[in-house]
């Protein structure tokens, strides 16, 4: 991932080793992805999308949400609502 980000943004990255399953990514001193907070690793291009969006002026929280949604398509909650709606008695 570091090499991919370096090639996309022409900037150096630094790996800081840790333990306990920590996987965090900072950009310009700001935490933009945290495995411990989300309980997962980033999807393909999710981190790059966050960086692109924040660089263009999108607030970090909005950039994180947009990148996660595009990486995952539909959120689990929305998927579940759709399934429950389809299976409800009034729709059969």
Buried (B, 14 or more C-beta within 10 A) or exposed (E): BEEEBEEEBEEEBEEEEEEEEEBEBEBEEEEBBBBEEEEEEBEEBBBBBBBBBBEEEBEBEEBBBBBBBEBEEEEEEEEEEEEEEEEEEEEE
